Amino acid sequence: MTIDTNIRHVTRAGANVFVELGFSAEEAKRLHAASQKQINDTRLLKEQLMTELSTWIEQHHLRQAEAAEILMVSRPRVSDVVNKKTTKFTIDTLVEMLSRIGKPVTLAVG
């Protein structure tokens, strides 16, 4: 069995992938806007969770290595939190880290 790995098309950065998937211009615009909103909402939530972690580290006057040991992650992961590198974390991971320091996360909808 042979697996086809040939690249036939590359969507340029910033293009609306929904147009290229064959959706009408109107539907593609709507889908693109909805996906951008979801991406932004997720980023903002991750930033909020990272701010809580960073504030806790600062309040306890911890070095990143010390915080890493408590959070049970590597020192570079703590650096990524402090520097708000949201793409490197899932929401689950950040919630778990907050739980480890006794800061349970409550979800409010609406």
CORBELUR-V700758 format. One record per helix or strand of 3 or more residues. SS is the DSSP state (a for helix, b for strand). FROM is the first residue (numbers start at 1). LEN is the number of residues. If there is no record, write none. Layout:
ss = <SS	SS>
from = <FROM	FROM>
len = <LEN	LEN>
This chain:
ss = <a	a	a	a	a	a>
from = <17	25	64	75	86	91>
len = <4	35	8	8	3	10>
